[in-house]
Amino acid sequence: MSLLSLSKRETIPTSCYSFVGYSADGRFLVNDIGEKIWKCSLDDTGHVTSVNASKKEVIMCAFKLIPDCKTLAACEQSSAYRAKFRIMLVDLENLNNPPVILPSEDTVYNYRFVSLSFSSDGLYLAGVANCNDVVVWNLHEKKTMCHLRGVDDATFQCVVFSPDGIHLAAITRTFAYIWNMKLNNGHGELVRTLDHNKDYSYLNYMSIAYSSNGKSLATASSRVIVWDVSSGKLDIVVTYSDSVNQIMWSPDGALFICQHIYSIAIYSTCNWIVLAYIEDVAPSCLYANNISFHPNNKNLAISNNVGDIDIYIYCKWSDKNNVFFSDKIRSALFYFTC
């Protein structure tokens, strides 16, 4: 019996490899369908009530919602030149307003950005592409703040700011790096290097994610590891698998997701047992940003590569006798309650 009750709430037809993301306030869900940006307004329970779409067609390679819920950052691929890309900021309050291009209108990149992340204050945007550096933009001044590199000179595949916005973490095939962005006049100083892939595995994608309290950092490569951020020591190996394409914590930190190629595993973070599997979902494994938790900790949106976004509602389950085990006892089953 699954320890986490999951039921499919509704399905939104989309294009293949659609991105999906809930706003921080839970008022809307953003995704791309048919090369357009769609904003789905939600009621208090997370149900879709209305849908608006941009008129301009956009081929997106990555996207991220700014914490203020007013702006979407995206890597736009040129429709005329497939090897040309731009970073743009889209006004979510009016999807048809011209986007702002970073750092300037004439800036074009020769590489595709695959991961974007905002700082918690919304002042900085970080991105990684098919190259060996992390680009950080200052959104207030609309300029490139700095370029960060690791010691292995390898291609970065995923980037994430810590919840407090102080640290920035990025991952290559062999190492994960953490920079303190408050040092070196805001240009970042490398403070930790994590060897997450000692048993080297050549993978299609790697992922990195902070816990909601910022005390833990998870990396996915040939295995999924949770690290203690303060010490840099390995805390726990969640699973040995080279098929994990995306990892994330729920907003309350109680759940942890591993997205495999054809299934999704949901773990309890108190004892790291699997609470539920979602199988045969065929998630859009080519990109990140295709799974998103609603901030109410009850809805989960999943974009798959068969042309749909499935919205699940999940219920934290308790046993029939209403007996609860301590989350401090890692070997015991830990049941949740709605």
N, C-alpha and C positions, 0 to 999 in steps of 0.2 A: 504494500500500500504506500502510495506517495505521501510523504510528510507535508507536502505543500500542494494544496488544492488549486489546480489551474483549469480555467475554462476559457475558450475563445469567445471574446465578446463581440467583435465585429471585424470585418475585412474591408480594406480600402484598396480597390484595384489600382495598380501602378505600373510603371515600366520596370524592366529588369534592372537590377543593381541600383535600386532607389535608396537614397539616404533618408534617414528618419531621425527626428530629434524633438523631444518635448521642451517647451520653454521652462525656465526656472520657476515661474509662478504657476505652471500647469494650465494656463489659459488657452494654449494652442499647441498644435503639432505641426512641424514643418517637414516637408519632403519634396523630392523632385519627381515629377511624372511627365513623361513625354517631352523632356528637355525644357520644362517649365518649373518654376518654384511654386509650390502649393502651400497655403496656410490654412489648416483645419482648426476652426474655433471649437473649443470644448466647454462642456458644462462642468459643474462642480464635481461630478463623478468621473469625469474623463471621457464622456461620450461625445462623439463628433456631432456638432449642431449645424455648422455651415462650412463652406469651402470657398476660398478665393485663390485665384491663380494669376501669375504674372503674364503679361502679354508678350514680353520679350523671351525668346528661346535662349536657354543657357545650358551648355554642356558642362556639368560639374564633375570634378574629380575628387573633391573633399569639401566638407562644410562643417561649420561649428556655430552655435548660437551664442551671442554675447550675453553675459549675465543680466544685463538690464532689460532683456527680452524685446529690444527694439531693433536689433541689428543681427544680420546673418553674414558671416564671413565664408567665402567660398573660393575655391580654385576653379577658374573658368577656362575651359579648353576652347581655343579658337575653332570656329566652324570651317574657316577657310584654310587655316594652317594647323594641322593636327599636332605639330610639335611646338606650338606656341601657347603659353599659359599666362593668365593674369590673376592676381589676388584682388578680389572685390568685396566691398561692404554693401550689403543690400538692406534697404529700409523696409522692415517688416510691417510698419504701419501703413506704408503705401508701396506695394510691390512694383508699381510701374514708375516710380521715381528712378532717375538714372543712378546706377551704382557708383560708389566712390572706389577708385582704383588705387591700390597701394604699391609703392609710395607716391606715384604720380601717374597721370593719365597715359603717358607714353612708355610706362614700364612693362616690358614683356619678358617672361622667363622662358628658357629653353628646356625646362624640366617640369614634370608634373608633380605638384604637391599632393602627398597622400595622407597627410595628417595635419590638423590645425588645433590649436588650443588657446583660449583666452585666459588672461590672469583674472583673479576674482574681482578686482576693481574695474575690469573692463578697459584698462589703459594700454595693455600690451597684447599682441597676438604673436604666437610662435607657430612656425610651420616647418615641416621637413618634406623633402622631395627626393627624387632619385639622384641624390648627390651626397657628399660627405660633410655637410654642415647644416646647422639649425639656424633658421633666419628668425629674428625677432623684430617686429615692427612696433613703433610708438604710434598709437592711434590718435593721440591728442595732437601731435605735431605732424602726423601723416608722413613719417619717414622711417627708413630702416635703422633700427637701433644698433644691432650688432649681428655678427655671424659667429656661431659657436661650433667648435670641432672637438672630436674625441681623440684618443691616443692611437686608435687602430686605423684611422682614416677610412673607415668603412661607411657604407651607405646607411643613413638613418631611415627608420621605417615608421616610427610613431613618436609623438611628443605629447607631454601633458604638464600643465602647471599644477603645483600643489594647491590644496584648497585655500590656503592663506595667501597665495600669490607670491610667496617669497622664493620658492625653489621651482626649478624647471627640470624635468627629467625627459630623457630621450633614449631610444634603444636602437642598437645595430645588431647584426647577427651574432656578435660575440660579447658585447658589453652593454651595460646600461649606465648612463651618466646622469649625475645630479649637479646642477649649478645653482649657486646662491645668486639670484638676480639683483639683490640689494648691494652687492659688493662691486668693486671696480667701476664706480660711477655709473651703475646700472647696466654695465656691459657683461655682467656675469662672471663668476669665478667658480671653476670646477672644484667641488668639495667631496665628491665620492664617485668611485668607479666600481661597478658590480659585475663580476664575471658570471653571467647567468647561463652561458651556453658552453660549459666546459667540454661536454660531449657534442662536438660541433655537428650541427644538422643544417643542411641547406634547405631552407623553408621558403614558402611563397610569401608569408607575412608574419610579422611579429607584433606584439602589443604590449603596452605598459599602462598601468593605471594606479592612481593614488586611492587609498581608502578615504572615506568621507571626513575622518578626523585628521587625516594627513600623517598619521603615525606609521602607516604601512604602505609599501609600494609593491605591486605585483608585476612580474614580468612573465611573458609567454614566449617560449621558444621550443626547444626539444622537451621542455617540462614547464609547468606553471609553478612559479616560486613566489612566495610572499616574504618580503624582506622587512626587517625592522629599520626604519629610516634613520633613527638617531645613532644606532651602532653600526649600521651597514651589514649586519649579520643575517644569514638565512634563518627565517623563522619557521617556515613549513613548506614542504613540497606538496602542492595540492594534487597534482596528477602528472604522470609521465605520458606525454603525448606530443607528437609533432604535427597534429592537425588542428590546434587551437588558433583561431584567427582573430579573436577579439575577447577581451576580458573587461569586467567592470564590477564595481560595487553598487548596491542599491543606495539611494540617498540616505537611508538611516543606518547603513553599514551592516545590516543584519544578513544580507544575502550577497552572494558572489556568483557571477555568471562566467562560464567558459563556453564560448561559441566554437563548436567543432564544424567540420565541413557540412555534415548532414544532420547535426543534432545540437541541442543546447543543454548543458548541465547547470543546474542551479544548486549551489552549496549553502549550507549554514556556516557563517563565519565564526561561530562560537566553538564548533568542534570539527568543521570541515567535512561533514558527511553530505552526501548528495540527497537533497530533499525532493528533487523532481527532474525528470528529463522531458524535453520537448523534442520528439523525433520526427524525422522525415519533413523537416521544415525547409531544407535546402536554402539556408540563409545566403545573402549576397556576400560570399566569402572573398571576393576580389578587393573589397574596400572595407574600411572601418566605418563607424557611424551608421550602422544599420540595425542597431539595437538601442533602445532608449527606455529608461525607467521614468515613469511619471513621478513627480515629487510627492504625491500622496502615498507612495510605497505600496500601491495596490494594482497599478496598471503597468503593463509591459508591452511595448510596440516592437515588432520584429519585421524588418523588410527582407523578403526572400527573392530568389532569382527566378521565380516562376510568374512574377508579375503582381504580387500582392503585398500589402502591409497588414499583418495580423496583429490585432490588439487583444492581449490576454488580460484577464483579471485574475489575480491570485489571492488566495486566502491562507493566512498563516494558521496552521492546523494544530489542535490540541488533542490529547487522548481523551477517551470517553469518560475517564474518571477525573478529568481536569487536574491531573497530577503533572507538575512541571519539574524538570531536572535543572540543577544549577548549571549556568553557563560556564562556571569555573571548572566543572568536571569534564574534561575534554573527551574522555572515553565513553561518556554516557550519551544516549540519544537526547536531543534537546528539541522539544516541541514548541511550536509557536501558537499564539492565539490571535484571533482577529481583533 
